[in-house]
Amino acid sequence: MTEIDAKTDALVSDWLNLPEVAERLDVEVTRVRQLVKEGQLIAVRRGENRVLQVPAAFIGENRLVKGLAGTLTLLRDDGFSDEEMLEWLFTPDPSLPGTPAQALRENRGTEVKRRAQALAV
């Protein structure tokens, strides 16, 4: 859980606070905090009140986007910080096409994981 920089803020347009994430996932806010603590979800401090927020693109139909947790684990294992993970996930990749976050939402997680694994080489 870190503060966000302007570059990431420019890449990610839609954000949800933790209660909104909990509502979309139909779980308690404590469960959302646990997902963040376990590294299955990234939350950053944003805005005037430095409220923890999650990119809306990470939340699908009543669940986390398929493949997100595994991708975050791969990136973390590669030594990425939360900001670097967000930047990578939301930066367009012409070979996908689109961003890795879009590809995950479109159930193209295998391609995203392949690229994340290639970063470690």
VENLIN-V477053 format. One record per run of one state. SS is the DSSP state (h for helix, s for strand, l for the rest). FROM is the first residue (numbers start at 1). TO is the last residue. If there is no record, write none. Layout:
BEGIN
SS&FROM&TO  SS&FROM&TO
END
This chain:
BEGIN
l&1&1  s&2&3  l&4&5  h&6&11  l&12&14  s&15&17  h&18&25  l&26&28  h&29&37  l&38&43  s&44&46  l&47&50  s&51&55  h&56&58  s&59&59  l&60&63  s&64&64  l&65&67  h&68&77  l&78&81  h&82&90  l&91&91  s&92&92  l&93&98  s&99&99  h&100&105  l&106&108  h&109&119  l&120&121
END
